[in-house]
Amino acid sequence: MGARTERTTLAGMSGSRLLRIGTRNSPMALAQAERVRAMITDRHRDVTVEVVSMSTSGDRWLGDLAALGGKGAFTKEVDAALLAGDVDLAVHCVKDVPGDRPAPAGTVMAAYLARDDVRDCLVHPGGLRIEQLPAGTRIGTSAVRRVAQLALHWPHLVPVAIRGNANSRLAKLDAGDKYDALLLAVSGLTRIGQAARITHPVDPDLMVPAVGSGTLVLQCREDDTGTRDLAVSLGDPRAREETVAERTMLHILQGNCHSPIAALARTEPDGRLGLRARVLSLDGKTVLDVHEWAADPITLGTSVAAALLRQGARDLLGLPAHGPA
């Protein structure tokens, strides 16, 4: 499988069925797996859950993710364990799942959990809001989506590249020698018990989130109907529709970790599904912005992607001329 696995049995009860959850071994990934474990044992008392954690190449690599193939570096070892039958269910952050290619053959994204807070947030030791930061403030972030929107709204701030999980980024901020503040996800900080570090959640219509923000997806083997049915029982239909709309748009635009693409789907009170999407230049000087509504998520994601392409997303993203129309 190419990755050393560490098995930790988190269920303290015996049952008629064992289900193995595969996950990265970062603190956040383990917290997410524990959330799923608790949901399963609460709703399916006959199931004993074992968490199988593993180190991924994305976690070990400190350089540019492009050298490892982008976001797939955080999922490929877990995917391999799933396909090999070493685990039965994988838990991923949707925004870590590559958007420019389908799920590995033989697997299916069976369910999306109810969505957490989608917003980005500022973490500042002095408690300042993002609009209060003085010129030259160094903001730790490596997400091109955040870099481009910083340049759009707050061009006097200076993005500085940073890698590592949320805990290590907080430690680098606390060291105080390279970063004055961080931009992180509200949901991630909450999952690892660091919500108190949040200084200022940023309006998602200013800093439009990443595709899949705040959402966990459960992946299993396509032919494992038992696990698939169990995963579906945990899923949230609203989160599925919103995520499918966002990821349909992302897939058509062939978005990856180096694509300055932002999107947020929201279910309106009247039941319609809305999708706001942006494609930006890294300097924030070119902004393509589309907001549409529809009843069907695939139709909506397709329509928004087509509108962005008509506005010039192909050139902005460097897509080939023979790509999607």
C-alpha positions as CSV (number, residue, x, y, z in Angstrom):
1,M,0.0,0.0,0.0
2,G,3.0,2.3,0.4
3,A,2.0,3.8,3.7
4,R,2.5,2.5,7.2
5,T,-0.8,2.2,9.0
6,E,-1.4,2.6,12.7
7,R,-4.6,0.9,14.0
8,T,-6.4,2.3,17.0
9,T,-9.6,0.7,18.2
10,L,-11.8,3.5,19.4
11,A,-15.0,1.6,20.1
12,G,-15.3,0.1,23.6
13,M,-18.0,-2.4,22.8
14,S,-18.3,-5.6,20.9
15,G,-20.7,-6.0,18.0
16,S,-21.7,-8.3,15.3
17,R,-19.9,-6.3,12.6
18,L,-16.5,-4.6,12.4
19,L,-16.2,-1.5,10.3
20,R,-12.7,0.0,9.7
21,I,-12.5,3.8,9.0
22,G,-9.4,4.9,7.1
23,T,-8.0,8.4,7.6
24,R,-4.9,10.5,7.6
25,N,-3.1,10.6,10.9
26,S,-3.2,14.4,11.4
27,P,-5.0,15.7,14.5
28,M,-7.8,17.2,12.4
29,A,-8.3,14.1,10.3
30,L,-8.4,11.9,13.5
31,A,-10.9,14.3,15.0
32,Q,-13.1,14.0,11.9
33,A,-12.8,10.2,12.0
34,E,-13.8,10.2,15.7
35,R,-16.9,12.3,14.7
36,V,-17.9,9.7,12.2
37,R,-17.1,6.8,14.6
38,A,-19.4,8.4,17.2
39,M,-22.2,8.9,14.7
40,I,-22.0,5.2,13.6
41,T,-21.9,3.8,17.2
42,D,-24.8,6.0,18.2
43,R,-27.0,5.1,15.3
44,H,-25.8,1.5,14.6
45,R,-25.3,-0.2,18.0
46,D,-24.4,-3.6,16.3
47,V,-21.3,-2.1,14.6
48,T,-17.9,-1.9,16.2
49,V,-15.7,0.8,14.6
50,E,-11.9,0.7,14.3
51,V,-10.0,3.7,13.0
52,V,-7.0,3.0,10.8
53,S,-4.8,6.0,10.5
54,M,-2.0,6.5,8.0
55,S,0.6,9.0,7.0
56,T,0.1,10.4,3.6
57,S,2.6,11.9,1.2
58,G,0.9,15.3,1.4
59,D,1.4,15.3,5.2
60,R,5.0,14.4,4.9
61,W,5.9,16.7,2.0
62,L,6.8,20.3,3.0
63,G,7.4,21.6,-0.6
64,D,5.1,22.6,-3.3
65,L,2.1,20.2,-3.6
66,A,2.3,20.4,-7.4
67,A,5.4,18.2,-7.2
68,L,3.2,15.5,-5.7
69,G,0.3,15.9,-8.0
70,G,-1.7,18.4,-5.9
71,K,-4.5,17.7,-3.5
72,G,-4.5,13.9,-4.3
73,A,-1.4,13.7,-2.2
74,F,-3.7,13.9,0.9
75,T,-6.0,11.1,-0.3
76,K,-4.1,8.6,-2.4
77,E,-2.8,6.4,0.4
78,V,-6.3,6.2,2.0
79,D,-7.8,5.5,-1.4
80,A,-5.3,2.6,-1.9
81,A,-6.1,1.2,1.5
82,L,-9.8,1.3,0.6
83,L,-9.3,-0.4,-2.7
84,A,-7.1,-3.1,-1.1
85,G,-9.7,-3.9,1.4
86,D,-7.6,-2.8,4.4
87,V,-10.3,-0.3,5.4
88,D,-14.1,-0.1,4.6
89,L,-14.8,3.6,4.8
90,A,-12.7,6.7,4.2
91,V,-13.4,10.1,5.7
92,H,-12.1,13.1,3.7
93,C,-12.5,16.9,3.8
94,V,-14.2,17.6,0.5
95,K,-11.8,20.4,-0.2
96,D,-8.9,17.9,0.0
97,V,-10.5,15.7,-2.7
98,P,-9.2,16.5,-6.2
99,G,-11.7,18.3,-8.4
100,D,-10.1,17.7,-11.8
101,R,-10.6,14.0,-11.9
102,P,-13.3,11.5,-10.7
103,A,-13.1,9.3,-7.6
104,P,-10.8,6.3,-8.1
105,A,-12.5,3.5,-10.1
106,G,-14.3,1.1,-7.8
107,T,-15.1,3.7,-5.1
108,V,-18.0,6.0,-4.6
109,M,-18.6,9.1,-2.6
110,A,-21.5,7.6,-0.6
111,A,-22.5,10.5,1.7
112,Y,-21.8,14.1,2.7
113,L,-22.2,15.0,6.3
114,A,-24.2,18.1,7.4
115,R,-22.1,21.1,6.6
116,D,-20.1,23.0,9.2
117,D,-19.2,26.7,9.1
118,V,-17.9,27.5,5.6
119,R,-16.1,30.7,6.5
120,D,-12.4,31.5,6.5
121,C,-11.2,33.3,9.5
122,L,-8.4,35.6,10.6
123,V,-6.2,34.4,13.5
124,H,-4.4,37.5,15.0
125,P,-2.5,37.5,18.3
126,G,-3.6,41.1,19.0
127,G,-7.3,40.4,18.3
128,L,-7.6,42.7,15.2
129,R,-10.2,42.2,12.5
130,I,-8.9,41.8,9.0
131,E,-10.0,45.4,8.0
132,Q,-8.0,46.8,11.0
133,L,-4.7,45.3,10.0
134,P,-2.0,47.8,9.1
135,A,-0.2,47.9,5.7
136,G,2.5,45.3,5.4
137,T,0.9,42.8,7.8
138,R,2.2,39.3,6.9
139,I,-0.7,36.8,6.5
140,G,0.2,33.1,6.5
141,T,-1.6,31.3,3.7
142,S,-0.7,29.2,0.7
143,A,-4.2,28.9,-0.8
144,V,-4.2,30.7,-4.1
145,R,-8.0,31.4,-3.6
146,R,-7.2,33.3,-0.4
147,V,-4.1,35.1,-1.9
148,A,-6.2,36.3,-4.8
149,Q,-9.1,37.6,-2.6
150,L,-6.6,39.2,-0.2
151,A,-5.2,41.1,-3.2
152,L,-8.8,42.0,-4.3
153,H,-10.1,43.4,-1.0
154,W,-7.0,44.1,1.1
155,P,-4.1,44.7,-1.2
156,H,-2.1,46.4,1.5
157,L,-1.7,43.0,3.3
158,V,1.2,40.6,2.4
159,P,0.5,36.9,1.9
160,V,3.3,34.7,3.0
161,A,3.4,31.0,2.1
162,I,2.9,28.5,4.8
163,R,2.5,24.7,4.9
164,G,1.6,22.1,7.5
165,N,-1.5,21.2,9.4
166,A,-3.5,23.8,11.4
167,N,-1.7,23.0,14.7
168,S,1.7,23.5,13.2
169,R,0.6,26.7,11.5
170,L,-0.6,28.1,14.9
171,A,2.8,27.2,16.4
172,K,4.5,29.1,13.6
173,L,2.3,32.1,14.2
174,D,3.1,31.9,17.9
175,A,6.8,31.9,17.2
176,G,6.3,35.4,15.8
177,D,9.3,35.6,13.4
178,K,7.6,35.1,10.0
179,Y,3.9,35.6,10.3
180,D,1.7,38.3,11.9
181,A,-1.6,36.6,11.3
182,L,-3.1,33.5,9.6
183,L,-6.1,32.8,7.4
184,L,-7.6,29.4,8.3
185,A,-10.9,27.6,8.1
186,V,-13.4,28.1,10.9
187,S,-14.5,24.5,10.6
188,G,-11.0,23.2,10.9
189,L,-10.1,25.1,14.0
190,T,-13.4,24.1,15.6
191,R,-12.8,20.4,14.8
192,I,-9.4,20.4,16.6
193,G,-10.7,22.3,19.6
194,Q,-9.0,25.6,18.7
195,A,-12.1,27.8,18.1
196,A,-10.9,30.2,20.8
197,R,-8.0,31.2,18.4
198,I,-10.5,32.6,15.9
199,T,-10.3,36.4,15.8
200,H,-12.5,37.3,13.0
201,P,-14.7,35.1,10.8
202,V,-14.7,36.7,7.3
203,D,-17.9,37.4,5.4
204,P,-18.2,34.5,2.8
205,D,-19.4,37.0,0.2
206,L,-16.1,38.9,0.6
207,M,-13.7,35.9,1.0
208,V,-15.7,33.3,-1.0
209,P,-14.9,29.9,0.4
210,A,-13.2,26.9,-1.2
211,V,-15.3,24.3,-3.0
212,G,-16.5,21.9,-0.4
213,S,-15.7,24.1,2.6
214,G,-17.0,22.8,5.9
215,T,-18.1,19.4,4.5
216,L,-16.9,15.8,5.2
217,V,-17.4,13.1,2.6
218,L,-17.7,9.3,3.3
219,Q,-16.1,7.2,0.6
220,C,-16.4,3.4,0.3
221,R,-16.0,0.6,-2.3
222,E,-18.7,0.7,-4.9
223,D,-19.6,-3.0,-4.5
224,D,-19.7,-2.8,-0.6
225,T,-23.5,-2.3,-0.4
226,G,-23.6,-2.8,3.4
227,T,-21.1,0.0,4.1
228,R,-22.6,2.2,1.4
229,D,-26.0,1.9,3.0
230,L,-24.6,2.7,6.4
231,A,-22.8,5.8,5.0
232,V,-26.0,7.0,3.4
233,S,-27.8,6.8,6.7
234,L,-25.3,9.4,8.1
235,G,-25.6,11.8,5.1
236,D,-27.3,15.1,4.8
237,P,-29.3,15.7,1.5
238,R,-28.8,19.5,1.6
239,A,-25.0,19.1,2.0
240,R,-25.0,16.7,-0.9
241,E,-26.8,19.0,-3.3
242,E,-24.7,22.0,-2.3
243,T,-21.5,20.0,-2.7
244,V,-22.5,18.4,-6.0
245,A,-23.2,21.8,-7.4
246,E,-19.9,23.2,-6.3
247,R,-17.9,20.2,-7.5
248,T,-19.6,20.0,-10.8
249,M,-18.5,23.5,-11.5
250,L,-15.0,22.7,-10.3
251,H,-14.7,19.6,-12.4
252,I,-15.8,21.4,-15.6
253,L,-13.2,24.1,-14.9
254,Q,-10.6,21.4,-14.2
255,G,-9.8,23.1,-10.9
256,N,-6.9,21.9,-8.7
257,C,-4.9,23.3,-5.8
258,H,-3.3,25.9,-8.0
259,S,-6.6,27.2,-9.4
260,P,-7.9,30.5,-7.9
261,I,-11.5,29.3,-7.8
262,A,-13.9,30.0,-5.0
263,A,-17.5,28.9,-4.7
264,L,-20.4,28.6,-2.3
265,A,-23.7,26.9,-2.9
266,R,-26.5,27.8,-0.5
267,T,-30.1,26.4,-0.2
268,E,-32.6,29.3,-0.3
269,P,-35.7,29.4,2.0
270,D,-37.9,28.7,-1.1
271,G,-35.9,25.5,-1.7
272,R,-34.0,26.8,-4.7
273,L,-30.2,26.1,-4.8
274,G,-28.0,29.1,-5.4
275,L,-24.3,28.9,-6.5
276,R,-21.9,31.9,-6.2
277,A,-18.5,31.3,-7.9
278,R,-15.4,33.3,-8.6
279,V,-12.3,32.9,-10.7
280,L,-9.6,35.4,-10.1
281,S,-6.2,36.4,-11.1
282,L,-3.6,36.1,-8.4
283,D,-3.2,39.9,-8.2
284,G,-6.9,40.4,-7.7
285,K,-7.2,42.7,-10.7
286,T,-9.4,40.3,-12.8
287,V,-12.4,38.9,-11.1
288,L,-15.0,36.7,-12.8
289,D,-18.1,36.4,-10.7
290,V,-21.3,34.4,-11.3
291,H,-24.3,33.8,-9.2
292,E,-27.1,31.6,-10.5
293,W,-30.0,29.5,-9.1
294,A,-31.6,26.2,-10.2
295,A,-33.4,23.2,-8.8
296,D,-30.9,20.6,-9.9
297,P,-27.3,20.7,-8.6
298,I,-25.6,19.3,-11.7
299,T,-27.5,21.6,-13.9
300,L,-26.6,24.5,-11.7
301,G,-22.9,23.7,-11.5
302,T,-22.7,23.2,-15.3
303,S,-24.5,26.5,-16.0
304,V,-22.2,28.4,-13.6
305,A,-19.1,26.9,-15.1
306,A,-20.3,27.7,-18.6
307,A,-21.0,31.3,-17.6
308,L,-17.4,31.6,-16.1
309,L,-16.0,30.2,-19.3
310,R,-17.9,32.8,-21.3
311,Q,-16.4,35.5,-19.1
312,G,-12.9,34.3,-19.8
313,A,-12.1,31.6,-17.2
314,R,-10.4,29.5,-19.9
315,D,-7.6,32.1,-20.3
316,L,-7.4,33.0,-16.6
317,L,-7.0,29.3,-15.6
318,G,-4.8,28.4,-18.5
319,L,-7.2,25.8,-19.8
320,P,-6.4,24.3,-23.3
321,A,-8.3,25.7,-26.2
322,H,-9.9,22.3,-26.9
323,G,-11.2,22.1,-23.3
324,P,-14.8,22.4,-22.1
325,A,-17.0,24.9,-24.0
